[in-house]
């Protein structure tokens, strides 16, 4: 065995500080029993569940009124024919795509499909704008192309400070779109931006837990919007019958 191979094997055995902190049972040198390993895995899973539940509760405590107000504004916009444009980076990209998918293909038969576009879906556009104009413009250019007055722009950022998300909000506001931001930590620049109509903050400092809480937020928004639209339709139908 070469010196480099020996060193690599030692590194694999020792693990990183992160690995030892979160997965100590992997470095017990064969001393940990299956029962001990399962116990630690169970403990780790339960701790993560407790953390995300606590953050969801904190999110509701800090963002209850903005959440309800944002849902009402979104319902009015959809009723008037709006399209929702969603965007974010990394894990927030997949959240934006999930939001759009649930709007286009509702999970319940009594919910109506709502028009929505995820601005990261067209990789040709994203890479072209990123290469030719700059990564900070990948959402802004699409807002310019697709956004119409009365549409909805939803930007997701765990830090609240993503430059391309912030610039997209500014452009959306110029074009008369309703702007809604989802952010973690203290909300960052998203919460302080005059271009954001509603900022829904998940006040955590651990990215995986923030993203899980944000997923709860946008699913709550969808449910509230659909409920409001159903109520509006029932009232309209009732008024029509009375006439």
Phi and psi in degrees as GROMACS dihedral restraints (atoms count N, CA, C in turn):
[ dihedral_restraints ]
;  ai    aj    ak    al  type     phi  dphi    fc
    3     4     5     6     1   -75.1    20    10
    4     5     6     7     1   167.6    20    10
    6     7     8     9     1   -63.5    20    10
    7     8     9    10     1   -38.8    20    10
    9    10    11    12     1   -65.6    20    10
   10    11    12    13     1   -40.6    20    10
   12    13    14    15     1   -65.3    20    10
   13    14    15    16     1   -39.3    20    10
   15    16    17    18     1   -63.3    20    10
   16    17    18    19     1   -43.2    20    10
   18    19    20    21     1   -63.7    20    10
   19    20    21    22     1   -41.2    20    10
   21    22    23    24     1   -65.6    20    10
   22    23    24    25     1   -40.9    20    10
   24    25    26    27     1   -63.5    20    10
   25    26    27    28     1   -39.2    20    10
   27    28    29    30     1   -65.3    20    10
   28    29    30    31     1   -39.1    20    10
   30    31    32    33     1   -64.7    20    10
   31    32    33    34     1   -41.1    20    10
   33    34    35    36     1   -64.4    20    10
   34    35    36    37     1   -36.0    20    10
   36    37    38    39     1   -72.8    20    10
   37    38    39    40     1   -41.9    20    10
   39    40    41    42     1   -76.0    20    10
   40    41    42    43     1   -38.1    20    10
   42    43    44    45     1    73.8    20    10
   43    44    45    46     1   165.8    20    10
   45    46    47    48     1   -80.4    20    10
   46    47    48    49     1   168.2    20    10
   48    49    50    51     1   -62.1    20    10
   49    50    51    52     1   -37.8    20    10
   51    52    53    54     1   -62.6    20    10
   52    53    54    55     1   -47.2    20    10
   54    55    56    57     1   -60.5    20    10
   55    56    57    58     1   -43.3    20    10
   57    58    59    60     1   -67.2    20    10
   58    59    60    61     1   -32.0    20    10
   60    61    62    63     1   -70.7    20    10
   61    62    63    64     1   -44.6    20    10
   63    64    65    66     1   -96.8    20    10
   64    65    66    67     1   -21.6    20    10
   66    67    68    69     1  -131.6    20    10
   67    68    69    70     1    57.4    20    10
   69    70    71    72     1   -60.7    20    10
   70    71    72    73     1   -28.2    20    10
   72    73    74    75     1   -69.6    20    10
   73    74    75    76     1   -14.1    20    10
   75    76    77    78     1   -79.9    20    10
   76    77    78    79     1   -11.4    20    10
   78    79    80    81     1  -122.8    20    10
   79    80    81    82     1    32.6    20    10
   81    82    83    84     1   -90.9    20    10
   82    83    84    85     1     6.1    20    10
   84    85    86    87     1    62.7    20    10
   85    86    87    88     1    34.3    20    10
   87    88    89    90     1    80.1    20    10
   88    89    90    91     1     3.6    20    10
   90    91    92    93     1   -86.2    20    10
   91    92    93    94     1   -22.1    20    10
   93    94    95    96     1   -78.5    20    10
   94    95    96    97     1   132.2    20    10
   96    97    98    99     1   -83.0    20    10
   97    98    99   100     1   164.1    20    10
   99   100   101   102     1   -58.8    20    10
  100   101   102   103     1   -39.1    20    10
  102   103   104   105     1   -62.3    20    10
  103   104   105   106     1   -40.6    20    10
  105   106   107   108     1   -66.7    20    10
  106   107   108   109     1   -41.8    20    10
  108   109   110   111     1   -62.3    20    10
  109   110   111   112     1   -48.0    20    10
  111   112   113   114     1   -62.4    20    10
  112   113   114   115     1   -35.8    20    10
  114   115   116   117     1   -64.9    20    10
  115   116   117   118     1   -41.8    20    10
  117   118   119   120     1   -70.3    20    10
  118   119   120   121     1   -37.4    20    10
  120   121   122   123     1   -63.8    20    10
  121   122   123   124     1   -43.5    20    10
  123   124   125   126     1   -61.3    20    10
  124   125   126   127     1   -43.3    20    10
  126   127   128   129     1   -61.5    20    10
  127   128   129   130     1   -44.3    20    10
  129   130   131   132     1   -62.5    20    10
  130   131   132   133     1   -43.1    20    10
  132   133   134   135     1   -64.5    20    10
  133   134   135   136     1   -44.1    20    10
  135   136   137   138     1   -65.5    20    10
  136   137   138   139     1   -36.8    20    10
  138   139   140   141     1   -64.2    20    10
  139   140   141   142     1   -40.9    20    10
  141   142   143   144     1   -64.4    20    10
  142   143   144   145     1   -39.2    20    10
  144   145   146   147     1   -63.0    20    10
  145   146   147   148     1   -43.7    20    10
  147   148   149   150     1   -62.8    20    10
  148   149   150   151     1   -40.4    20    10
  150   151   152   153     1   -64.8    20    10
  151   152   153   154     1   -45.1    20    10
  153   154   155   156     1   -71.9    20    10
  154   155   156   157     1   -33.9    20    10
  156   157   158   159     1   -63.3    20    10
  157   158   159   160     1   -43.2    20    10
  159   160   161   162     1   -62.7    20    10
  160   161   162   163     1   -39.9    20    10
  162   163   164   165     1   -71.1    20    10
  163   164   165   166     1   -36.2    20    10
  165   166   167   168     1   -61.7    20    10
  166   167   168   169     1   -41.9    20    10
  168   169   170   171     1   -65.7    20    10
  169   170   171   172     1   -40.4    20    10
  171   172   173   174     1   -65.6    20    10
  172   173   174   175     1   -37.3    20    10
  174   175   176   177     1   -63.0    20    10
  175   176   177   178     1   -45.2    20    10
  177   178   179   180     1   -63.1    20    10
  178   179   180   181     1   -39.6    20    10
  180   181   182   183     1   -64.0    20    10
  181   182   183   184     1   -38.0    20    10
  183   184   185   186     1   -91.0    20    10
  184   185   186   187     1   -23.2    20    10
  186   187   188   189     1  -123.6    20    10
  187   188   189   190     1    14.5    20    10
  189   190   191   192     1   -56.9    20    10
  190   191   192   193     1   -54.3    20    10
  192   193   194   195     1   -66.3    20    10
  193   194   195   196     1   -45.5    20    10
  195   196   197   198     1   -60.6    20    10
  196   197   198   199     1   -34.6    20    10
  198   199   200   201     1   -63.5    20    10
  199   200   201   202     1   -47.6    20    10
  201   202   203   204     1   -65.0    20    10
  202   203   204   205     1   -42.5    20    10
  204   205   206   207     1   -65.7    20    10
  205   206   207   208     1   -40.2    20    10
  207   208   209   210     1   -64.1    20    10
  208   209   210   211     1   -41.7    20    10
  210   211   212   213     1   -63.0    20    10
  211   212   213   214     1   -41.0    20    10
  213   214   215   216     1   -64.9    20    10
  214   215   216   217     1   -41.3    20    10
  216   217   218   219     1   -66.0    20    10
  217   218   219   220     1   -40.0    20    10
  219   220   221   222     1   -65.2    20    10
  220   221   222   223     1   -42.3    20    10
  222   223   224   225     1   -61.7    20    10
  223   224   225   226     1   -42.6    20    10
  225   226   227   228     1   -62.0    20    10
  226   227   228   229     1   -41.3    20    10
  228   229   230   231     1   -66.2    20    10
  229   230   231   232     1   -45.8    20    10
  231   232   233   234     1   -62.5    20    10
  232   233   234   235     1   -40.1    20    10
  234   235   236   237     1   -61.6    20    10
  235   236   237   238     1   -27.5    20    10
  237   238   239   240     1   -90.6    20    10
  238   239   240   241     1     3.1    20    10
  240   241   242   243     1    99.9    20    10
  241   242   243   244     1    19.6    20    10
  243   244   245   246     1   -71.1    20    10
  244   245   246   247     1   155.1    20    10
  246   247   248   249     1  -112.4    20    10
  247   248   249   250     1   139.3    20    10
  249   250   251   252     1   -96.0    20    10
  250   251   252   253     1   132.0    20    10
  252   253   254   255     1  -112.0    20    10
  253   254   255   256     1   119.8    20    10
  255   256   257   258     1  -116.2    20    10
  256   257   258   259     1   145.6    20    10
  258   259   260   261     1  -158.0    20    10
  259   260   261   262     1   158.6    20    10
  261   262   263   264     1   175.7    20    10
  262   263   264   265     1   175.0    20    10
  264   265   266   267     1  -115.0    20    10
  265   266   267   268     1   146.2    20    10
  267   268   269   270     1    60.1    20    10
  268   269   270   271     1  -126.5    20    10
  270   271   272   273     1   -60.1    20    10
  271   272   273   274     1   -31.0    20    10
  273   274   275   276     1   -68.0    20    10
  274   275   276   277     1   -24.6    20    10
  276   277   278   279     1   -63.3    20    10
  277   278   279   280     1   -47.6    20    10
  279   280   281   282     1   -66.7    20    10
  280   281   282   283     1   -32.2    20    10
  282   283   284   285     1   -65.1    20    10
  283   284   285   286     1   -43.0    20    10
  285   286   287   288     1   -61.1    20    10
  286   287   288   289     1   -40.9    20    10
  288   289   290   291     1   -66.6    20    10
  289   290   291   292     1   -38.6    20    10
  291   292   293   294     1   -64.2    20    10
  292   293   294   295     1   -44.2    20    10
  294   295   296   297     1   -56.4    20    10
  295   296   297   298     1   -48.3    20    10
  297   298   299   300     1   -64.7    20    10
  298   299   300   301     1   -41.9    20    10
  300   301   302   303     1   -60.3    20    10
  301   302   303   304     1   -43.4    20    10
  303   304   305   306     1   -69.2    20    10
  304   305   306   307     1   -25.9    20    10
  306   307   308   309     1   -76.3    20    10
  307   308   309   310     1   -43.2    20    10
  309   310   311   312     1   -73.4    20    10
  310   311   312   313     1   -36.7    20    10
  312   313   314   315     1  -127.8    20    10
  313   314   315   316     1    78.0    20    10
  315   316   317   318     1   -58.6    20    10
  316   317   318   319     1   144.5    20    10
  318   319   320   321     1   -77.0    20    10
  319   320   321   322     1    -8.8    20    10
  321   322   323   324     1  -123.3    20    10
  322   323   324   325     1   141.1    20    10
  324   325   326   327     1   -64.9    20    10
  325   326   327   328     1   -29.2    20    10
  327   328   329   330     1   -84.9    20    10
  328   329   330   331     1    -2.8    20    10
  330   331   332   333     1   -89.3    20    10
  331   332   333   334     1   144.2    20    10
  333   334   335   336     1   -92.8    20    10
  334   335   336   337     1   142.4    20    10
  336   337   338   339     1   -63.8    20    10
  337   338   339   340     1   140.2    20    10
  339   340   341   342     1  -124.3    20    10
  340   341   342   343     1   138.9    20    10
  342   343   344   345     1   -67.6    20    10
  343   344   345   346     1   130.2    20    10
  345   346   347   348     1  -156.6    20    10
  346   347   348   349     1   151.1    20    10
  348   349   350   351     1  -134.8    20    10
  349   350   351   352     1   132.1    20    10
  351   352   353   354     1   -93.6    20    10
  352   353   354   355     1   120.3    20    10
  354   355   356   357     1   -76.6    20    10
  355   356   357   358     1     4.0    20    10
  357   358   359   360     1  -105.9    20    10
  358   359   360   361     1     0.3    20    10
  360   361   362   363     1   -71.5    20    10
  361   362   363   364     1   -33.1    20    10
  363   364   365   366     1   -92.0    20    10
  364   365   366   367     1    93.4    20    10
  366   367   368   369     1   -66.2    20    10
  367   368   369   370     1   -27.0    20    10
  369   370   371   372     1   -64.8    20    10
  370   371   372   373     1   -43.1    20    10
  372   373   374   375     1   -66.7    20    10
  373   374   375   376     1   -46.6    20    10
  375   376   377   378     1   -58.9    20    10
  376   377   378   379     1   -46.9    20    10
  378   379   380   381     1   -73.2    20    10
  379   380   381   382     1   -34.1    20    10
  381   382   383   384     1   -65.3    20    10
  382   383   384   385     1   -48.7    20    10
  384   385   386   387     1   -66.3    20    10
  385   386   387   388     1   -41.8    20    10
  387   388   389   390     1   -60.9    20    10
  388   389   390   391     1   -40.0    20    10
  390   391   392   393     1   -76.9    20    10
  391   392   393   394     1   -42.0    20    10
  393   394   395   396     1   -90.3    20    10
  394   395   396   397     1   -31.5    20    10
  396   397   398   399     1  -118.3    20    10
  397   398   399   400     1   -30.9    20    10
  399   400   401   402     1   128.0    20    10
  400   401   402   403     1   141.3    20    10
  402   403   404   405     1   -60.6    20    10
  403   404   405   406     1   -28.8    20    10
  405   406   407   408     1   -67.6    20    10
  406   407   408   409     1   -10.3    20    10
  408   409   410   411     1  -106.8    20    10
  409   410   411   412     1     5.2    20    10
  411   412   413   414     1   -64.3    20    10
  412   413   414   415     1   -29.3    20    10
  414   415   416   417     1   -94.0    20    10
  415   416   417   418     1   -35.3    20    10
  417   418   419   420     1   -58.7    20    10
  418   419   420   421     1   -46.6    20    10
  420   421   422   423     1   -61.6    20    10
  421   422   423   424     1   -35.8    20    10
  423   424   425   426     1   -75.2    20    10
  424   425   426   427     1   -33.5    20    10
  426   427   428   429     1   -60.7    20    10
  427   428   429   430     1   -43.7    20    10
  429   430   431   432     1   -58.7    20    10
  430   431   432   433     1   -42.2    20    10
  432   433   434   435     1   -76.0    20    10
  433   434   435   436     1   -42.4    20    10
  435   436   437   438     1  -101.1    20    10
  436   437   438   439     1   -27.1    20    10
  438   439   440   441     1   -72.9    20    10
  439   440   441   442     1   133.6    20    10
  441   442   443   444     1  -123.3    20    10
  442   443   444   445     1   153.0    20    10
  444   445   446   447     1   -53.0    20    10
  445   446   447   448     1   131.5    20    10
  447   448   449   450     1    96.1    20    10
  448   449   450   451     1   -13.2    20    10
  450   451   452   453     1   -70.8    20    10
  451   452   453   454     1   176.2    20    10
  453   454   455   456     1  -121.9    20    10
  454   455   456   457     1   130.1    20    10
  456   457   458   459     1  -112.6    20    10
  457   458   459   460     1   120.6    20    10
  459   460   461   462     1  -117.0    20    10
  460   461   462   463     1   115.0    20    10
  462   463   464   465     1  -112.8    20    10
  463   464   465   466     1   134.7    20    10
  465   466   467   468     1  -117.6    20    10
  466   467   468   469     1   129.2    20    10
  468   469   470   471     1  -148.3    20    10
  469   470   471   472     1   126.1    20    10
  471   472   473   474     1   -67.1    20    10
  472   473   474   475     1   -37.0    20    10
  474   475   476   477     1   -84.0    20    10
  475   476   477   478     1   -27.6    20    10
  477   478   479   480     1    82.5    20    10
  478   479   480   481     1     4.4    20    10
  480   481   482   483     1  -120.4    20    10
  481   482   483   484     1    11.8    20    10
  483   484   485   486     1   -65.4    20    10
  484   485   486   487     1   121.4    20    10
  486   487   488   489     1   -61.2    20    10
  487   488   489   490     1   -44.0    20    10
  489   490   491   492     1   -68.0    20    10
  490   491   492   493     1   -30.3    20    10
  492   493   494   495     1   -70.6    20    10
  493   494   495   496     1   -45.2    20    10
  495   496   497   498     1   -62.5    20    10
  496   497   498   499     1   -42.5    20    10
  498   499   500   501     1   -67.4    20    10
  499   500   501   502     1   -33.6    20    10
  501   502   503   504     1   -65.8    20    10
  502   503   504   505     1   -39.5    20    10
  504   505   506   507     1   -60.7    20    10
  505   506   507   508     1   -43.7    20    10
  507   508   509   510     1   -62.4    20    10
  508   509   510   511     1   -42.2    20    10
  510   511   512   513     1   -67.7    20    10
  511   512   513   514     1   -41.3    20    10
  513   514   515   516     1   -61.0    20    10
  514   515   516   517     1   -41.8    20    10
  516   517   518   519     1   -64.6    20    10
  517   518   519   520     1   -39.3    20    10
  519   520   521   522     1   -60.1    20    10
  520   521   522   523     1   -33.5    20    10
  522   523   524   525     1   -91.8    20    10
  523   524   525   526     1     3.8    20    10
  525   526   527   528     1    83.5    20    10
  526   527   528   529     1    26.0    20    10
  528   529   530   531     1   -88.1    20    10
  529   530   531   532     1   152.1    20    10
  531   532   533   534     1   -75.2    20    10
  532   533   534   535     1   129.4    20    10
  534   535   536   537     1  -117.2    20    10
  535   536   537   538     1   129.4    20    10
  537   538   539   540     1  -131.9    20    10
  538   539   540   541     1   125.4    20    10
  540   541   542   543     1  -113.8    20    10
  541   542   543   544     1   140.2    20    10
  543   544   545   546     1  -112.7    20    10
  544   545   546   547     1   124.9    20    10
  546   547   548   549     1  -141.0    20    10
  547   548   549   550     1   158.8    20    10
  549   550   551   552     1  -108.3    20    10
  550   551   552   553     1  -164.2    20    10
  552   553   554   555     1    52.0    20    10
  553   554   555   556     1  -126.1    20    10
  555   556   557   558     1   -98.7    20    10
  556   557   558   559     1    11.8    20    10
  558   559   560   561     1    97.6    20    10
  559   560   561   562     1   -19.1    20    10
  561   562   563   564     1    54.8    20    10
  562   563   564   565     1  -149.0    20    10
  564   565   566   567     1   -69.9    20    10
  565   566   567   568     1   -23.1    20    10
  567   568   569   570     1   -63.0    20    10
  568   569   570   571     1   -45.0    20    10
  570   571   572   573     1   -65.4    20    10
  571   572   573   574     1   -31.3    20    10
  573   574   575   576     1   -91.2    20    10
  574   575   576   577     1    -4.2    20    10
  576   577   578   579     1   -78.2    20    10
  577   578   579   580     1   131.2    20    10
  579   580   581   582     1   -70.9    20    10
  580   581   582   583     1   -13.0    20    10
  582   583   584   585     1   -85.2    20    10
  583   584   585   586     1    -5.1    20    10
  585   586   587   588     1  -105.8    20    10
  586   587   588   589     1   117.4    20    10
  588   589   590   591     1   -70.9    20    10
  589   590   591   592     1   -43.3    20    10
  591   592   593   594     1  -135.4    20    10
  592   593   594   595     1   127.1    20    10
  594   595   596   597     1  -117.6    20    10
  595   596   597   598     1   119.3    20    10
  597   598   599   600     1  -103.8    20    10
  598   599   600   601     1   109.7    20    10
  600   601   602   603     1  -101.9    20    10
  601   602   603   604     1   129.5    20    10
  603   604   605   606     1  -102.0    20    10
  604   605   606   607     1    99.6    20    10
  606   607   608   609     1   -78.1    20    10
  607   608   609   610     1    65.2    20    10
  609   610   611   612     1  -118.2    20    10
  610   611   612   613     1   175.7    20    10
  612   613   614   615     1  -130.8    20    10
  613   614   615   616     1    15.6    20    10
  615   616   617   618     1  -121.4    20    10
  616   617   618   619     1   115.2    20    10
  618   619   620   621     1   -53.9    20    10
  619   620   621   622     1   -47.5    20    10
  621   622   623   624     1   -58.6    20    10
  622   623   624   625     1   -40.5    20    10
  624   625   626   627     1   -69.2    20    10
  625   626   627   628     1   -37.5    20    10
  627   628   629   630     1   -60.4    20    10
  628   629   630   631     1   -46.1    20    10
  630   631   632   633     1   -65.2    20    10
  631   632   633   634     1   -36.3    20    10
  633   634   635   636     1   -66.1    20    10
  634   635   636   637     1   -40.6    20    10
  636   637   638   639     1   -67.5    20    10
  637   638   639   640     1   -38.3    20    10
  639   640   641   642     1   -65.1    20    10
  640   641   642   643     1   -35.4    20    10
  642   643   644   645     1   -61.9    20    10
  643   644   645   646     1   -39.4    20    10
  645   646   647   648     1   -63.5    20    10
  646   647   648   649     1   -40.1    20    10
  648   649   650   651     1   -62.2    20    10
  649   650   651   652     1   -49.9    20    10
  651   652   653   654     1   -73.8    20    10
  652   653   654   655     1   -27.5    20    10
  654   655   656   657     1   -68.9    20    10
  655   656   657   658     1   -36.1    20    10
  657   658   659   660     1   -64.2    20    10
  658   659   660   661     1   -40.6    20    10
  660   661   662   663     1   -59.3    20    10
  661   662   663   664     1   -45.3    20    10
  663   664   665   666     1   -60.2    20    10
  664   665   666   667     1   -46.5    20    10
  666   667   668   669     1   -63.4    20    10
  667   668   669   670     1   -42.3    20    10
  669   670   671   672     1   -63.7    20    10
  670   671   672   673     1   -44.6    20    10
  672   673   674   675     1   -61.6    20    10
  673   674   675   676     1   -46.9    20    10
  675   676   677   678     1   -62.8    20    10
  676   677   678   679     1   -39.9    20    10
  678   679   680   681     1   -63.3    20    10
  679   680   681   682     1   -43.2    20    10
  681   682   683   684     1   -64.6    20    10
  682   683   684   685     1   -40.4    20    10
  684   685   686   687     1   -66.7    20    10
  685   686   687   688     1   -39.4    20    10
  687   688   689   690     1   -63.9    20    10
  688   689   690   691     1   -43.6    20    10
  690   691   692   693     1   -61.7    20    10
  691   692   693   694     1   -42.2    20    10
  693   694   695   696     1   -62.1    20    10
  694   695   696   697     1   -42.0    20    10
  696   697   698   699     1   -67.0    20    10
  697   698   699   700     1   -41.2    20    10
  699   700   701   702     1   -62.7    20    10
  700   701   702   703     1   -40.3    20    10
  702   703   704   705     1   -65.7    20    10
  703   704   705   706     1   -42.0    20    10
  705   706   707   708     1   -64.2    20    10
  706   707   708   709     1   -41.9    20    10
  708   709   710   711     1   -64.0    20    10
  709   710   711   712     1   -40.4    20    10
  711   712   713   714     1   -65.1    20    10
  712   713   714   715     1   -40.9    20    10
  714   715   716   717     1   -64.4    20    10
  715   716   717   718     1   -38.4    20    10
  717   718   719   720     1   -65.8    20    10
  718   719   720   721     1   -40.5    20    10
  720   721   722   723     1   -64.5    20    10
  721   722   723   724     1   -41.5    20    10
  723   724   725   726     1   -65.5    20    10
  724   725   726   727     1   -31.7    20    10
